[in-house]
Amino acid sequence: MVFAEAQMQGDERFYGRYFSQLFLLLCQYQVSHDWRGLLILRNREQRLGVELPYRYLLDKYITRLYLSDLQSKENLSPNLALLHDYGSAGKGNDG
């Protein structure tokens, strides 16, 4: 099971909200198998709040895909090219 979330704006409370909603879903649906998270983010400078309380979860269970990292890549798959275009269209401040 993969919990995917796209976050294009800065949000200092993002990690707390993301993990609280994720664990609520795990409890509500009584998930009994492994899970992973996929965070699609605009760039590495995006302010999403304090990571320290969630460091273990972020390192072990969450993959962060930064759309800005795709800018220097060539020959992207159609799916990654679409994500790249989506991220380019949403450029603005980090909130």
Contacts in CASP RR format, 6 or more apart in sequence:
PFRMAT RR
TARGET T0000
AUTHOR 0000-0000-0000
METHOD contacts of the structure
MODEL  1
MVFAEAQMQGDERFYGRYFSQLFLLLCQYQVSHDWRGLLILRNREQRLGV
ELPYRYLLDKYITRLYLSDLQSKENLSPNLALLHDYGSAGKGNDG
1 31 0 8 1.000
1 33 0 8 1.000
1 34 0 8 1.000
1 35 0 8 1.000
1 36 0 8 1.000
2 35 0 8 1.000
2 36 0 8 1.000
2 37 0 8 1.000
2 38 0 8 1.000
3 22 0 8 1.000
3 25 0 8 1.000
3 35 0 8 1.000
3 36 0 8 1.000
3 37 0 8 1.000
3 38 0 8 1.000
4 37 0 8 1.000
4 38 0 8 1.000
4 39 0 8 1.000
4 40 0 8 1.000
5 18 0 8 1.000
5 37 0 8 1.000
5 38 0 8 1.000
5 39 0 8 1.000
5 40 0 8 1.000
6 39 0 8 1.000
6 40 0 8 1.000
6 41 0 8 1.000
6 86 0 8 1.000
7 14 0 8 1.000
7 39 0 8 1.000
7 40 0 8 1.000
7 41 0 8 1.000
7 42 0 8 1.000
7 46 0 8 1.000
7 48 0 8 1.000
8 41 0 8 1.000
8 42 0 8 1.000
8 87 0 8 1.000
8 90 0 8 1.000
9 46 0 8 1.000
9 94 0 8 1.000
9 95 0 8 1.000
10 46 0 8 1.000
10 47 0 8 1.000
10 48 0 8 1.000
10 94 0 8 1.000
10 95 0 8 1.000
11 17 0 8 1.000
11 47 0 8 1.000
11 48 0 8 1.000
11 49 0 8 1.000
11 95 0 8 1.000
12 47 0 8 1.000
12 48 0 8 1.000
12 49 0 8 1.000
13 49 0 8 1.000
14 48 0 8 1.000
14 49 0 8 1.000
15 48 0 8 1.000
15 49 0 8 1.000
15 50 0 8 1.000
15 51 0 8 1.000
15 53 0 8 1.000
15 54 0 8 1.000
15 58 0 8 1.000
16 53 0 8 1.000
16 54 0 8 1.000
18 39 0 8 1.000
19 54 0 8 1.000
19 57 0 8 1.000
22 35 0 8 1.000
22 37 0 8 1.000
25 31 0 8 1.000
26 35 0 8 1.000
35 61 0 8 1.000
36 61 0 8 1.000
36 62 0 8 1.000
36 63 0 8 1.000
37 61 0 8 1.000
37 62 0 8 1.000
37 63 0 8 1.000
38 62 0 8 1.000
38 63 0 8 1.000
38 65 0 8 1.000
39 62 0 8 1.000
39 63 0 8 1.000
39 64 0 8 1.000
39 65 0 8 1.000
40 65 0 8 1.000
40 67 0 8 1.000
40 83 0 8 1.000
41 48 0 8 1.000
41 64 0 8 1.000
41 65 0 8 1.000
41 66 0 8 1.000
41 67 0 8 1.000
42 66 0 8 1.000
42 67 0 8 1.000
42 68 0 8 1.000
42 87 0 8 1.000
42 90 0 8 1.000
42 91 0 8 1.000
42 94 0 8 1.000
43 66 0 8 1.000
43 67 0 8 1.000
43 68 0 8 1.000
44 66 0 8 1.000
44 68 0 8 1.000
44 69 0 8 1.000
45 94 0 8 1.000
46 94 0 8 1.000
47 94 0 8 1.000
47 95 0 8 1.000
51 58 0 8 1.000
58 64 0 8 1.000
65 83 0 8 1.000
67 83 0 8 1.000
67 84 0 8 1.000
67 86 0 8 1.000
67 87 0 8 1.000
67 88 0 8 1.000
70 76 0 8 1.000
70 80 0 8 1.000
70 83 0 8 1.000
70 84 0 8 1.000
71 84 0 8 1.000
71 88 0 8 1.000
73 80 0 8 1.000
73 84 0 8 1.000
76 84 0 8 1.000
END
